[in-house]
Amino acid sequence: MLSVILSAAKDLMAAAMRSFAALRTTGVVLCVLIAAVAPARAETPDAALAELLKQARAKVPAACTQPTVDRLIKILCAKKIRVGIRDYYPLFATRAGDKREGYEVDVALAIGRMLGVDVDFVRVNAATRIPLLAEDRIDLAIATMGHNTQRDGQARFIRPHYYRSETTVVGPRELPVASMLDLPGRTVCVTVGNGSNAELVSQGARLMLFDEAGVLPDRLKDQTCTLAAQDDSFFAKYFTDEDFNARYFQKFGFAQVPWGMAVARQGSAELARALDLISQVFHRDGLFIDIGRLHSIRLGFLRQQQEVWRTPECNTDAGTANPRCVLPPLNTALPPTSFAPDVTSFEQWVEDTTGVDLTLPMLKTAPAWSLFKDGVFYSLVLIAGALAATLAFALVLGWAMGSRTFLLRWPARLLTMALQSSPIVLTLVIAATIANGLFALSTETVLGAAIAALGLTNGANAGQAVGEAMWSLRAEGTQGGLFGRALSRASTQIVAFLVNAAKGTPIASFIGAPELLSSLTDITSFSSGRITTYSMLLIFYTAVVMVVVWLCGRLRLVLEQRQAAA
Amino acid sequence: MNELMELLSNDFLPKLLAGMVVNFEIAAIALVIGLALGLLLAAGRLSGGVATAVTVSIISLMRAAPTFVVMFFLLNAIPRDATLFGSPFALSGVMTVALSLVPYSAAYVADAGVDGIRHLRAGTTHGAFLFFPNVTRAFFVMVMSSSAGAAIGVTEGITVILRQAEQLPSFDDRLVLFALGIVLFGIPLQAGFMLMSLFQRRFGRSTVEEEASA
C-alpha cells in the first residue's frame, strides 16, 4: 500500500516537475515573443546624428590620411564641405559677385553649421552636378535636382527631400484653361528634354520646343507662346513681378518631382546617413520652412513634410528608411521596345564604322515607337486623302467654272479667289475651327479638316486650269466631250497641284494632325537625337513626294495620250 | 461682333500690317537667295554632260522637299552655338523660314531660268522677259507660304490674326476675323497677279509676233 502511495507521490512529483518545466519553457518563449513583438524604444534622429558625428570625430585626425575613408571623415578633417550650387536660379541660388543668396544657399550654410564646418560653394549646372560628385570635386550637390529613378543610379539622394516642384502651365489670366482637359489642340511652349513633355503630348497638346527655359517668359510676353509649361520653381521669381503677375496666371500643375540633395554613391555612406538625419530634423523643426519663407518660395510641400516628420512613426532614427515617411523618386523610365538592344547595337556599329553619331529614339522606347508608327500611318492617310480631295475639288470646281451657267460659275470663281488669297496656314485653321464647331474634337476630325483644306486650296487652283481649258476649247469651236478634253489639256496644272498637295501635308501638324512631323516633334521633346530624327523626317517626306511626282507623271502621260487620241 | 470692333479699334490693324511686312521680307530674302542659287543651277543644267545630270537631280530633290519639313529641319538640326567661318551662326526665326523657302525658289528660278536662256539663245528676247513675271509669281507664292512661320513663333501676318482669334470667345467673330485676314492678304496678292497677267499678256503677244517673224 505504502509503495503504491509512494509510487503515486513520485508520479505526482514528476508530473509537477514536467508541468513546471513546461511552464518555464512557455514563459521564456512568451517573453521572447513579447520582446520581439513589442515596439523597441526608438532613438530620436537628433541622438542618432549626435552619436554618428561623435564616432566620426573620434576618427579625426587618425583617419585623415586614409584614402578610402568616408567623405564625412574627409569633411571633418578638412573642416569644410564643398557644396555644388547653381549660380543663377532665382529664389533658390543666385550669385552677385562673391555674394550668394537663395533657399539652397541657406540650406547649405545650415548643414555646415550642423556639421561644424565651413561651406565652400562650387558652381554647378544641370549637366555638371552629378559628374562633379562622381569625380570627388564636390561633396554635396544642392542644385535644383529632381529625384527620379534614372538619377537614382547615378547619385545617392538624401531623404527626406528638401523641396518639391511641379510642372506648372502658365498663360494669360483671361485664357480659359483650367486643367489638362483644356489642352487638346492648344500649343504649349516647353523646353526640350523636360520630363513632363510626354504627359502633355499624351493629353493632346501641341508642343513648341525651346532650348532654354529663360526665353519662355519673354515668349509669353511677345505672344509667341499662349501657354508655357515649366517647373513652378522657375516661374516663382516671375510671379513676384507685379506686371507679370497681373497678366499671367498658373493655370494648373502636374508631374510633381521631389528635389533631393545628393552625394556620390561611392564612399559617402556615413555622410549620406548624417545628411538624412539632418534633413529629417530640419523638416521636423520647421527650419526648411523658415528658410523658405525668407526667400519667398512656395511652402506647401515643406508644411506638409513638417507634419509627416513630427509624427511618432517618422520621428525616429529609422524614419528615413520608412516608406510611409519618405517619398519615392519620380519614375521617369520609359518602357523599352523588345528590339531596343538591337537598335543600340546598330547605332554603335554605325558610329564605329562611319564615325556618325546616329540616334534613333523613335525605335527604343515603347511610347516613342507607338507615336512613330501612328505618325507614318497618319501621314500616308493624309497624303492619300489630300490627293483624292484635290482631284475631286479640281473636277467639281473646274466643271463649275467652265459652266455657261452664271449661278454655277461665279460662286466657284469667288471661292477660288478666296482660297487663293488665303495663306494655307489660315485655310487650315479655318477648316479646323469649323470642324471643331460642328464635331467633337478627335483625330478623325482634325485629319478630315486638314484633308479638306489641302484639297480645297490645291483643287481650286487645278479647277481654275480645268475651267480655263474648257473655255479655250469652246473658243476653238470644239464640240462634244468638252470636259474630258479640258482635263487632258489642263493635265500639267492638275499634276502640279496634286504634287503641291502632297508636299503641303506636313503643315497639317499646325492644327494638330498626328502625322509624322507632329509625332517626331513629340518624340524629340522627351528624348535625344534631334538631328537624326529631323533628317529622317526630311528624307521620308522628300521620298514620298518623289513617289507622288512619279505617279502623277504617269497620270499626266495617260491624260496627254487621251488628248492626242482625241 | 462688338468685341471684334473693339479689337479692331485698338492696335490690331497696325500689328497685322507690320506682320504682313514680315511675310514680304521673308519672301524677298528667299527670292534673292533663290535667284543666286537657281541661276547657277540653270547654267549647270544647260552646260551638258555630268553637270546636267547632277543639277537635274538636285533640282528634283529641291522641288520635292516640303517647305514645312525643311523649316523644322533647319530649326532643329543647326545647333544654337553653330559657327560659320568663326562667327556665330544662329538662325533667327525669319531667316529660318526664308531659308526653308529657298529649295522651292531656287528650283523655280532654275526652271524659269532654263526657259529664259533658251528663249535668249533662240533670239526671242520678249520670251526671255517672261522670266520676270514668273519670278514675281513665285514671290507671291512665297509671301503666302511664309505664313508657315506661325508654327515656330515668327510674328508674321497670320500669327497676328491667330493671336487675336484666341482672344475672341465667339465662333462667329473668329470667322469674321479670318475673313478680314483673307481680304487683307488677298488685296496685294490679287493686285500682283493682275499686274503679272498684264505683263505676261503684253510680252506673250510680243513673243508670238517675235517667233513668227523669226
Interface residues (C-beta under 8 A of the other chain):
Chain A: E174 L175 P176 M208 L209 D211 R219 D222 Q223 T224 C225 T226 M417 A418 Q420 S421 S422 P423 I424 V425 L426 V429 I430 T433 I434 G437 K503 G504 T505 P506 I507 S509 F510 L517 T521 T524 R530 I531 T533 Y534 S535 L537 L538 Y541 T542 V545 M546 V549
Chain B: S60 L61 R63 A64 A65 P66 T67 F68 V69 V70 F72 F73 N76 A77 R80 M144 S145 S146 S147 A148 A150 A151 I152 G153 T155 G157 I158 T159 I161 L162 R163 A165 E166 Q167 P169 F171 R174 L175 F178 G181 I182 V183 F185 G186 L189 Q190
